[in-house]
Amino acid sequence: MIGPAAWRAVDDGLAIAVRVTPRGGRDALAAGTFEHFAARLAAAPVDGAANAGLVALVAKTFGVPKRAVTITSGETARLKRLHIIGDFTTLAEIASALYGPRA
């Protein structure tokens, strides 16, 4: 399955790129550009609240526990890379569904 560059296979799951908009009014993860997902978070980028909100949102969206999601780069940036531990095929199907028929 080939999809946007927003996600790729890794040894134990899926790596994704996400552009975060904190104080976005509500939590939502959706297709962004070819290079990244777009995440809106209600939390402000204060004391790690937005990062914690992003981890919780990604875990819920992909159906994995929060401990299976880690931010691998971009802790203080809008563009972040995350690692999701799980079955690649299942995670990639969810990622593809977020992008809809264009993926």
Secondary structure, 3 states (H helix, E strand, C coil): CCCCCCEEEECCEEEEEEEEECCCCCCEEEECCCCCEEEECCCCCCCCHHHHHHHHHHHHHHCCCHHHEEEEECCCCCEEEEEEECCHHHHHHHHHHHHHHHC
